[in-house]
């Protein structure tokens, strides 16, 4: 699977209701060792709905202090975004991702620490 298969795909909850489009994919580097490259990456979860522009500029990181007006603007734009842990993904077919949870049960996107 490629990240391009996920980005922009529509997410449907357990009832078939739309959650939003995948705006970002969170990866962690704790997979199997890949020779001289070290541990491989694996998908931790999906950022669904809301905007992603501010996150791409780093405004979702705790250590980014400002400019404050932009930080507040992006926080407001991203408040509807939800985080889907990868184990909740049930199927990916034709750019539609089905998950094993209701939209109402999905947490907000966790802020990055580094």
C-alpha positions as CSV (number, residue, x, y, z in Angstrom):
1,X,0.0,0.0,0.0
2,X,1.2,3.5,-0.8
3,X,0.3,6.7,1.2
4,X,-1.2,8.1,-2.0
5,X,-3.8,5.3,-1.8
6,X,-4.9,6.8,1.6
7,X,-4.6,10.5,1.2
8,X,-7.8,12.0,0.0
9,X,-9.7,8.8,0.4
10,X,-13.2,9.0,2.0
11,X,-13.7,7.4,5.4
12,X,-17.0,5.7,6.3
13,X,-17.9,4.7,9.9
14,X,-19.4,1.4,11.1
15,X,-22.9,2.6,10.1
16,X,-21.7,3.6,6.6
17,X,-21.9,7.4,7.5
18,X,-19.2,9.6,6.1
19,X,-16.5,10.8,8.6
20,X,-14.5,12.9,6.1
21,X,-11.5,12.6,3.8
22,X,-8.1,11.5,5.0
23,X,-6.0,14.6,5.3
24,X,-2.8,13.2,6.8
25,X,-1.3,9.9,7.9
26,X,0.6,9.5,11.2
27,X,3.6,7.2,11.1
28,X,5.8,5.7,13.8
29,X,9.2,4.3,13.3
30,X,9.1,1.1,15.3
31,X,8.7,-1.5,12.5
32,X,11.1,-4.3,11.6
33,X,14.8,-3.3,11.0
34,X,15.4,-2.6,7.4
35,X,19.2,-3.3,7.1
36,X,21.3,-0.1,7.3
37,X,18.1,2.1,7.3
38,X,17.1,1.0,10.8
39,X,13.5,0.5,12.0
40,X,10.8,0.6,9.4
41,X,7.8,2.9,9.5
42,X,4.3,1.8,10.2
43,X,0.9,3.6,10.1
44,X,-0.2,4.7,13.5
45,X,-3.4,6.4,12.4
46,X,-5.3,8.6,10.0
47,X,-6.2,12.3,10.4
48,X,-9.7,12.6,9.0
49,X,-11.8,15.7,8.2
50,X,-11.0,19.3,8.9
51,X,-8.1,21.1,7.3
52,X,-4.5,19.9,7.1
53,X,-2.7,23.0,5.9
54,X,-1.8,24.2,9.4
55,X,-0.6,20.8,10.4
56,X,1.7,20.7,7.4
57,X,3.2,24.0,8.5
58,X,3.8,22.5,11.9
59,X,1.1,24.4,13.9
60,X,-0.1,21.1,15.4
61,X,3.1,20.7,17.3
62,X,3.2,21.6,21.0
63,X,6.6,23.4,20.7
64,X,5.5,25.8,18.0
65,X,4.7,29.1,19.8
66,X,3.4,31.4,17.1
67,X,2.6,33.6,15.4
68,X,-0.3,33.3,17.8
69,X,-3.0,34.5,15.4
70,X,-2.1,31.8,12.9
71,X,-1.9,29.2,15.6
72,X,-5.4,30.1,16.9
73,X,-6.8,30.2,13.3
74,X,-5.5,26.7,12.4
75,X,-6.6,25.3,15.8
76,X,-10.1,26.5,15.0
77,X,-10.1,25.1,11.5
78,X,-8.8,21.7,12.6
79,X,-11.2,21.2,15.6
80,X,-13.5,19.0,13.6
81,X,-10.7,16.7,12.5
82,X,-10.7,13.2,14.0
83,X,-8.0,10.6,14.6
84,X,-8.6,7.0,13.4
85,X,-6.2,4.5,15.0
86,X,-4.9,2.1,12.3
87,X,-6.4,-1.1,14.0
88,X,-9.9,0.4,13.5
89,X,-9.4,0.3,9.7
90,X,-11.5,-2.6,8.4
91,X,-11.2,-2.2,4.6
92,X,-9.7,0.0,1.9
93,X,-11.4,-0.4,-1.5
94,X,-11.8,2.1,-4.4
95,X,-10.5,5.1,-2.3
96,X,-13.0,4.4,0.4
97,X,-11.9,3.4,3.9
98,X,-14.3,1.6,6.2
99,X,-13.7,1.7,10.0
100,X,-15.0,-0.3,13.0
101,X,-16.1,2.7,15.0
102,X,-18.8,5.4,14.9
103,X,-17.7,9.0,14.1
104,X,-18.9,10.2,17.5
105,X,-16.5,7.8,19.2
106,X,-13.4,9.0,17.4
107,X,-11.0,11.2,19.4
108,X,-9.7,14.6,18.3
109,X,-6.3,14.5,16.6
110,X,-3.5,14.2,19.2
111,X,-1.0,17.0,19.1
112,X,2.5,16.1,18.2
113,X,5.2,16.4,20.8
114,X,8.3,16.6,18.5
